[in-house]
Amino acid sequence: MRRLLRQVRAEQRVYWRNVPTAFFTFFLPLLFLVFLGLFGRDKVVDGHPYAALFVPGMLGTAAVMTTFAGLAITLTIRRDRGMLKRVRGTPLPPATYLGGLVLSTSLVLALESIVVLVVGATAFDVSLPARWWELVALVVLGAVSFAGLGIATTRIVPSAEGSSAVVNAIYVPVLVLSGAFFPVGGMPAPLRFVSDALPLSHLLSAMRAEFTAGGLGRPELLGLLVVVAWGIAGAVLALRTFQWEPRGG
């Protein structure tokens, strides 16, 4: 446990000292929140204020950017620089190293989620859901599921130089198709079919139910099974395919 906590502290120092990474994974979703909030302050969507839709949308966006994209890019860069290979030659257990990185990333997401909720409440009058503990559980579920998928994605990222481009090409369409910025009800049927298969769509539906319906219903609970299934698949792929050594190394 002490090793794990030390690793978390070390990862936190590395994260906040890396300004580009901190901006990309922490501040960018907040900028989206402010921009969309100002743009749609007085709009009503599906009978609800737009703010009640985009605040949970930014929570989901933060989960994807911080855990999925952040871990995929960070681990690919460290792999190609030989940092992961050197870790295997130290007394630090590989599981502790990865666990420290995932926990550090989760702490960043937790802080970001708090900021999103505070900004939503103070600037756009979006109150914290009555069942706030369910919202916390949803953020944790998203973090765990997308973390596994992010680690698994490193297998298909060819190099550190192209890591941002590859990861962006994956998660940006997912944000759009999942309805992070707008409802997906008006999409053509083929796109809606794809949307229904994505984990973020169901996570966002559950989060929005917390803000607009007072809690989770049966449809949202069933949808969360899709999130869990993607998370398990990501974890299994990560365990079987993750590489510690540089490509060709």
N, C-alpha and C positions, 0 to 999 in steps of 0.2 A: 504493500500500500504506500509506503514512504517513497519508493521508487516512482510509483505512478504519480503521486502528488508533485514530486520534483520535476517529472517530465511535463506535467501540465503547466507548472510555473514557467518552465523553460520555453514551452511552446507559446505561452501567452506573451512572453517578452519578444520572441521572434515575430509574432504576428503584428503586434502594435508598432514595432520598429520598422516594419515593411509597409511604408505608406501606400504604394500602389495596391497591394493586396488588401489592406484595410479599407481603402476607398472602394475597391471593386466589390467586396463582399459585405461590407458593413454600411457604408454611407450611400451607395448607389440606390438600394431599395428605399432609403429614407428620402432621397431626392425624388424618386418616383412618387412616393406618398404625397409629398408637398405639391408636386406638379399636378398630379391627377386630382388631388383635393381641391386645389384652386380652380382647376378647369371644370370640375363637376360639382362644385359646392351646392348649387341650387337645383341640381338635376334629380329626378326621381326615376328609378329603374325597377320594374316589376313590383311597383307599389311600395318600394322602400327608398329612402334617401341613398343616393349613390355612395355617400361616405360609408354607409353600413355594409357596402359591398367591397369597396376598394381597400378598406382597412384590413379585413381578413385576407384580401387578395395580396396585400403587401406582406402579411405574415407568411403566407405560402411562398411568395417570391423570395423573401429573406431565407426561408428554409432551404430552397433550391440553390440560391446563390452561395450561401454560406457553407452548407454541408456538402451538397453534391458538387457544385462547381469548384468551391474552395479546396476540397479534399482531392478531387481529380487532378486539378492543376498543380497543387503543391506536391503531391506524391509523385507525379510524373517528372517534375523538375528535379526533385530530390533523387529520384531513381536514375535519371540520366546524368546527373552530376556525381554519381557514385556515393552519395550520402547514405542511401539505404544499404548498400553493400557494406559500407564501413560499420553500420550499426550491427550487422550480423556478426561482426568480429569483436564486439564488445560484450561485457558481462550483462548489459541491459537486455532482458528478454524481448524478442520481437513483438510479442503481444502487448507488453507494457509500453513499448514505443508507439505502436499504433493506437493503443488505448488512450495514451496521453494526448495524442494528436486529436483523436475524435472527441475526447472530453473537453479539450481546449476549444475546439470548434463549436461544441455545444454551448459552452459558456458565452462565446461571442454571440451565438444565436439567441440565447436567453436575454442577454443585455439588449440586443437589437429589438427583440420582441417587446420588451418593456418600453423602449423608446418609441416604437411604432404606436403602442397603445396610449402612451402619454400624449404624443402629438395628435393622435386621433381624437382623444378626449378634449384636449385644450383648444385645438385649432378647428376641429370639425364637429364637435359635440357628439362624438360616438362614445357612448358609455361602455364600461367594462361589462361583459355578460354576467348575468346573475349567477350562472354556474361556471364561475371563472376557473374552477379546478378542471372542468372538462376541457376548456380551451388550453390550459397548461398541458394536459395529457395529449391533446392533439398536436401541439408543438413538439412535444417529446417524441411522439410517434413519427412525425414528419422528419425530425432530426435523425432518428435511428434508421428509418427506411432509406432516406436519401444519402445518408453516410455510407451505407452498404453499397448502394448503387454507384456512388462516386468512386469508391475504392475499386469496384469491379470495372468501372469505365477506363481505368488506367491501362487495362490490357489492350484496348483498341486505340489508345493515343500513341502515335508512332514516336514522337520526340518532344522534348521540352519546348523547342521553338514553335511547334504547331499546337501546343496544348490548349492555349486560349481559344484558337480558332475552332478546333475540333469540339471542345466542350461547349462553346457558345452555339455552335451549329446544332448541338443536341438540346440544350435547355431553353434557348430562346423560342423555338417553335413550340416547345412543351408549355411554356408560359402562356403563349397566345392561344393555343388549342385548348388549354385547360380553363381559360376564362379568368386569368389572374387580373386582367385589366377591364374586362367587360363580360357580361353574361354570354353563354355559348348557345342559348336557345334558338337564336336566329341563324345559326350555321347551317350549311347544306348537310343533308343526311350523311354523306360519306365522312365529312369532317367531324360530325357529331359522334359517329361510330368510333372514330379514332380517339376523340376526347373522352368517351366513356371508358376506354381501355387504359387511360393514363392515371397513375396514382394521384397526381396533383389535383386533378378534377374532383376526385372524391374527397380529398383532404380539404379543399376549398369549400365544397358543398357543406361539409360538416362544420367548418369554422364559421361560415356564413349563417348556418342554422343557429349557432350560439348567439349571434348578434341580432338576428331577425325573427327567430321563432322561439327563443327562450331556452333552447337546448336541443339535444340530438333526438331525432325520431328514428323509426325503424329503417326508412330508406337510407339515412345517413350512416347508421350503424352497419347496414349491409354493404354500403359503399366502402367503408373502412376496411373491409376484408380484402378489397383490391389493393389498398395501400400496404396491408400486412403481407399479402402475397408477393408484391413487388419487392418489399423489404427483405423477405426470406430469400427470394431468388437472387437479389443482389448480394446478400451475405454469403450464400453458397458459391456463387461465381467468384466473389472476392477471395474466399478461402482456397478455391481450386486453381485460380488463374493468376493471382497477384505475383508480380515479379519484384524481387529485391535487387537484382542486378541490372545494369544498363542493357539496352537492346544490343545484342551482339557482343556483350561483355561476359 
